């Protein structure tokens, strides 16, 4: 894949279908894009996202976590593979692995995750079902810097969707996912243009400390 040297190289980690990856691929191919996807790495060899990457001419790697005796050895291999691509940013786009503290420290300040809830609400799995069961009227998605706390890093930006009376887990998930496809490329673009940074555990956007998550 050919990319301009003034664009930020990004490595994307996936575990599944890669719909957010697809949104990033499409954003990266626009003339005004400030980043390009250097590689896509999956911990699951059957992840559909690998096909999306290959179709776009993006280099892929599979590092199957089941081939490693423990989390530390898997994370060490994953980290080395990421570093080999020389990324300026690592993006977790549906990467379903809990990362070790050492791995997080290795990429601190240059690793983002997208999570399908309005953090800090509904950290972890099954967020849409839990939102419905909790009776909330508003749900959404968040992009945050990755820290050692699961889904607990500083939240950069969010999108919100109403929870409708007729919603089930599937319909709510579909509506949130459409907004995720807008949110994630936007935040990656901010980082690529040096508008966004993490310093002293605080988010800086356009030269100012972000007091609360940006609403997109």
C-alpha positions in Angstrom: 0.0 0.0 0.0 1.4 3.4 -1.0 0.9 6.4 1.3 2.2 9.9 1.6 5.0 10.2 4.1 3.3 13.1 5.8 0.3 11.0 6.8 0.2 9.2 10.2 0.7 5.4 10.0 -1.9 3.5 12.0 -2.0 -0.1 13.1 -5.6 -1.4 13.7 -6.3 -4.4 16.0 -9.4 -6.4 15.4 -11.1 -9.7 16.5 -14.2 -9.8 14.4 -16.1 -8.4 11.4 -14.2 -5.2 11.2 -17.0 -2.8 10.4 -15.2 0.0 12.3 -12.0 -1.0 10.5 -14.0 -0.5 7.2 -15.0 3.0 8.3 -11.3 3.8 9.0 -10.3 2.3 5.6 -12.8 4.5 3.8 -11.8 7.6 5.7 -8.1 7.0 5.1 -8.6 6.9 1.3 -10.1 10.3 1.1 -7.9 13.0 -0.4 -7.9 15.1 2.7 -7.0 12.1 5.0 -4.3 12.8 7.5 -3.6 9.1 8.3 -3.2 5.8 6.5 -3.6 2.2 7.8 -0.2 0.6 7.8 -1.4 -2.8 9.0 -4.2 -4.8 10.5 -3.6 -7.4 13.2 -6.1 -9.9 14.5 -6.0 -12.4 17.3 -8.5 -14.6 15.4 -7.5 -16.1 12.1 -11.2 -16.2 10.9 -11.9 -12.6 11.6 -13.8 -11.1 8.6 -11.9 -7.8 9.1 -8.8 -9.5 7.7 -10.6 -9.9 4.4 -11.6 -6.2 4.4 -8.0 -5.2 4.9 -6.7 -7.5 2.2 -9.3 -6.2 -0.2 -8.0 -2.7 0.5 -4.4 -3.8 -0.1 -3.4 -3.4 3.6 -0.9 -5.8 5.1 -2.3 -8.2 7.7 -1.0 -10.3 10.5 -2.6 -13.0 12.6 -1.3 -13.5 16.1 -3.6 -16.2 17.6 -3.8 -15.8 21.3 -4.5 -19.6 21.7 -1.0 -20.3 20.5 0.5 -18.7 23.6 0.7 -20.1 27.1 -0.2 -16.9 28.9 -1.3 -13.3 28.4 2.2 -11.9 28.9 3.8 -13.9 26.1 0.9 -13.1 23.7 1.1 -9.4 24.5 4.9 -9.4 24.0 4.6 -10.9 20.6 1.7 -8.6 19.7 3.6 -5.6 20.9 6.7 -6.5 18.8 4.6 -7.1 15.7 3.0 -3.7 16.1 6.3 -1.9 16.6 7.7 -3.6 13.5 5.2 -1.5 11.5 6.3 1.8 13.1 2.9 3.2 13.8 2.2 6.6 15.2 -1.1 5.3 16.6 -2.6 2.0 17.5 -6.4 1.6 17.3 -8.4 -1.1 19.0 -11.5 -1.6 16.7 -13.4 -4.5 18.2 -10.3 -6.1 19.7 -11.6 -8.5 22.3 -8.6 -9.1 24.5 -7.8 -7.7 27.9 -4.3 -6.2 27.7 -1.6 -6.4 30.3 -0.3 -3.4 32.1 3.1 -3.8 30.4 1.5 -3.7 26.9 -0.6 -0.7 27.7 2.5 1.2 29.1 4.3 0.4 25.9 1.8 2.3 23.8 0.6 4.7 26.3 -0.7 8.0 24.8 -0.8 6.5 21.3 -3.5 3.8 21.7 -7.2 4.4 21.3 -10.2 2.1 21.8 -13.9 2.4 20.8 -16.4 1.2 23.3 -20.2 0.8 22.7 -21.5 2.8 25.6 -21.4 6.2 27.1 -18.5 5.6 29.4 -18.2 5.3 32.3 -21.5 3.6 32.0 -21.6 -0.1 31.0 -17.9 -0.9 30.9 -17.2 -4.4 29.7 -19.4 -6.6 27.5 -23.1 -6.8 26.5 -23.5 -3.0 26.7 -26.6 -2.7 24.6 -28.5 -5.4 26.6 -27.4 -3.9 29.9 -28.5 -0.4 28.7 -32.0 -1.7 27.9 -32.3 -3.6 31.2 -31.2 -0.5 33.1 -34.0 1.5 31.5 -31.8 4.3 30.3 -33.2 6.7 27.7 -29.9 7.4 26.0 -27.1 5.2 24.9 -24.1 5.6 22.5 -20.4 5.0 22.0 -17.1 6.4 23.3 -13.6 6.6 22.1 -11.0 6.8 24.8 -7.2 6.5 25.4 -6.3 3.1 26.6 -5.0 2.7 30.1 -4.5 -0.2 32.5 -8.1 0.1 33.7 -10.5 -1.8 31.4 -12.6 0.7 29.4 -11.5 3.2 32.0 -9.1 5.5 30.2 -9.8 9.2 29.6 -12.8 9.6 27.3 -12.1 11.8 24.3 -15.4 11.9 22.4 -18.9 10.3 22.4 -21.9 9.9 20.2 -25.4 9.6 21.6 -28.5 7.8 20.4 -31.9 7.6 22.0 -33.1 4.2 23.4 -36.5 3.6 21.8 -39.4 1.8 23.5 -39.3 -0.9 20.8 -35.6 -1.5 20.9 -34.1 -4.9 21.6 -30.3 -5.6 21.9 -30.0 -6.0 18.1 -31.7 -2.9 17.0 -30.0 -0.7 19.5 -26.6 -2.2 18.6 -27.2 -1.5 14.9 -28.1 2.1 15.5 -25.1 2.7 17.8 -22.8 1.0 15.3 -23.7 3.4 12.5 -22.7 6.3 14.8 -19.5 4.5 15.8 -18.5 4.5 12.1 -18.6 8.3 12.2 -17.0 8.7 15.6 -13.8 6.6 15.3 -12.5 8.1 12.1 -13.1 11.6 13.5 -11.0 11.0 16.6 -8.2 9.3 14.7 -8.1 12.3 12.3 -7.8 14.6 15.3 -4.8 12.6 16.6 -3.3 12.5 13.1 -3.4 16.3 12.8 -1.8 16.8 16.2 -5.0 18.3 17.5 -5.3 15.5 20.1 -2.8 14.3 22.8 -2.7 12.7 26.2 -0.4 14.5 28.6 -0.2 14.0 32.4 -3.3 11.8 32.2 -5.3 14.7 30.7 -6.7 15.0 27.2 -5.6 18.0 25.2 -7.7 19.0 22.2 -6.7 22.0 20.1 -4.3 23.2 22.8 -6.7 23.1 25.7 -7.5 20.6 28.4 -10.7 18.8 27.5 -13.0 19.2 30.6 -15.6 16.7 29.3 -15.9 14.3 26.4 -16.5 16.0 23.0 -19.9 15.3 21.6 -19.8 14.3 17.9 
